[in-house]
Amino acid sequence: MDRRTTFVGILAAAGAESPIVRAVAAQPAPKVRNVVLVHGLFADGSCWSEVIARLQAAGISATAVQNPR
């Protein structure tokens, strides 16, 4: 769930029917083209190798960063 969906859901639940809410709800969600994956403390960028392969198979450009320790 993204911010737009959450925002529209909260306003709709509160009964807010305004032109702004309808305009936000009518816009298509942006498509993801690039993803940057960051590893945790006791890992490195190679831990994302399977995830990167799946994202690239779906047509998404994915990169794992190597943070210095």
Beta strands, then each sheet from edge to edge (+ up, - down):
strand 1: 34-38
strand 2: 61-65
sheet 1: 1+ 2+
end
